[in-house]
């Protein structure tokens, strides 16, 4: 069992058992007031650092990502030109859950690109690097937005980012999740 599974199970047990005194107090008070986020030590310091430097970090990651994407496109087009391949239709490239590059689109074009990638594995490695960097950049941006919303809830109430948070209400199997 991994850490995520353990955390999920712990959350479900807490939902079923009605756990902490702070939860009980919040339910009894029913004031609707939201308690401020209180984290201790290093976690609080990390969040303050993210608040202070997160936007700059996100911008730096995005700039680096743009540069790497241009480099990837140049490499891909160079390989297509060298193989005298002309793509006729739009293709969709993404990573499978196993981390392999998947090409979707016109069967003929997708097959050509798959053959090209099999001959040039650096393309797959570079695409994987792009995916990691894009996800890191996105995560930093999301974290900055979420932290701002915690600090200034009135100003961030209509942020569409938070529409990704859901709850499934189903008796003892009730749970919260992010889509």
KEDOGU-625308 format. One record per residue (C-alpha): x, y, z; residue number from 1. Coordinates in steps of 0.1 Angstrom, whole numbers. Layout:
BEGIN
      X      Y      Z    i
      X      Y      Z  NUM
...
# end
This chain:
BEGIN
      X      Y      Z    i
      0      0      0    1
     15     34    -10    2
     12     67      9    3
    -17     80    -13    4
    -37     48     -6    5
    -31     51     31    6
    -41     88     31    7
    -72     80     12    8
    -82     52     36    9
    -74     74     66   10
    -97    101     52   11
   -125     76     47   12
   -121     63     82   13
   -122     99     95   14
   -154    106     75   15
   -170     75     89   16
   -160     80    126   17
   -166    117    131   18
   -130    122    143   19
   -116    153    158   20
   -128    177    185   21
   -122    206    161   22
   -146    190    136   23
   -172    185    163   24
   -168    221    175   25
   -171    234    139   26
   -203    214    134   27
   -218    225    167   28
   -210    262    162   29
   -224    262    127   30
   -213    299    124   31
   -202    295     88   32
   -169    312     96   33
   -139    296     81   34
   -109    290    104   35
    -77    304     92   36
    -51    280     79   37
    -27    272    106   38
      4    251     98   39
     34    246    119   40
     71    252    114   41
     85    242     81   42
     52    238     63   43
     42    274     72   44
     76    286     61   45
     73    267     28   46
     39    282     21   47
     51    317     29   48
     80    312      5   49
     56    300    -22   50
     34    330    -16   51
     64    354    -19   52
     83    337    -48   53
     57    315    -65   54
     47    338    -93   55
     83    344   -102   56
     90    307   -101   57
     60    300   -123   58
     71    326   -149   59
    106    312   -149   60
     93    277   -154   61
     70    288   -182   62
     98    306   -200   63
    120    275   -198   64
     91    254   -210   65
     85    277   -240   66
    122    274   -249   67
    122    236   -246   68
     90    233   -266   69
    105    253   -294   70
    136    231   -293   71
    114    200   -294   72
     94    213   -324   73
    127    221   -342   74
    140    186   -336   75
    107    170   -346   76
    104    191   -378   77
    141    184   -386   78
    134    146   -383   79
    102    149   -404   80
    121    169   -431   81
    150    144   -431   82
    125    115   -436   83
    107    136   -462   84
     75    131   -442   85
     46    156   -447   86
     18    154   -422   87
    -17    158   -437   88
    -38    159   -406   89
    -36    172   -371   90
    -20    149   -346   91
    -24    146   -309   92
      6    136   -288   93
      5    127   -251   94
     21    103   -226   95
      3     71   -216   96
      1     62   -179   97
     32     41   -185   98
     51     72   -197   99
     52     62   -234  100
     46     87   -261  101
     12     82   -278  102
      3     96   -312  103
    -33     99   -322  104
    -47    112   -355  105
    -49    100   -391  106
    -37     64   -391  107
    -12     71   -419  108
      3    102   -403  109
      3     87   -368  110
     21     56   -381  111
     47     78   -397  112
     54     97   -365  113
     55     65   -344  114
     81     51   -368  115
    101     83   -365  116
    100     82   -327  117
    110     46   -326  118
    141     55   -347  119
    148     86   -326  120
    141     78   -289  121
    154    113   -279  122
    121    126   -291  123
    102    106   -265  124
    126    115   -237  125
    123    152   -246  126
     85    150   -246  127
     86    133   -212  128
    108    162   -199  129
     83    187   -214  130
     54    169   -196  131
     72    170   -163  132
     81    206   -165  133
     46    216   -177  134
     31    198   -148  135
     55    214   -123  136
     47    249   -137  137
     10    242   -136  138
     12    229   -100  139
     31    260    -89  140
      5    283   -105  141
    -24    263    -90  142
     -7    264    -55  143
     -2    302    -58  144
    -39    307    -67  145
    -51    284    -39  146
    -29    302    -14  147
    -41    336    -25  148
    -77    324    -21  149
    -70    312     14  150
    -55    346     24  151
    -82    366      5  152
   -113    345      2  153
   -136    374     -8  154
   -115    382    -38  155
   -110    347    -51  156
   -145    332    -45  157
   -153    330    -83  158
   -120    315    -94  159
   -130    286   -118  160
   -100    266   -105  161
   -120    257    -74  162
   -148    240    -95  163
   -124    210    -97  164
   -130    202    -60  165
   -159    177    -55  166
   -176    157    -29  167
   -194    124    -33  168
   -221    120     -7  169
   -228     83     -3  170
   -232     73     34  171
   -201     57     49  172
   -183     59     15  173
   -186     97     12  174
   -154    113      1  175
   -138    145    -13  176
   -116    147    -44  177
   -101    170    -70  178
   -108    164   -107  179
# end
